Amino acid sequence: MNQYHVQFLCGQIKFVEDFFQNYQDEKVITTVKKINKIKAEIQVSTVLSIDETINHLKTIFKQSSYGSALHFTVQ
């Protein structure tokens, strides 16, 4: 399994933290490692490549009740 650290930038970072803290599906397992005012550092365990991981995280967050209304960036 690959381990990546992905950064989410968002004005309402609490929603990102709530969604990704201990999130798990068939492709990824996530844990929020660090939070500041607009940035969340998320540790991701997955078999996907880094680009596939970022795309997957964007997609699942956009489909959540939080992500559909927020502007965010993933690095």
Secondary structure, DSSP 8 states (H G I E B T S, - for coil): -EEEEEEEEETTHHHHHHHHTT-B-SSEEEEEEEE-SSEEEEEEEESS-HHHHHHHHHHHHHTSTTGGG--EEE-
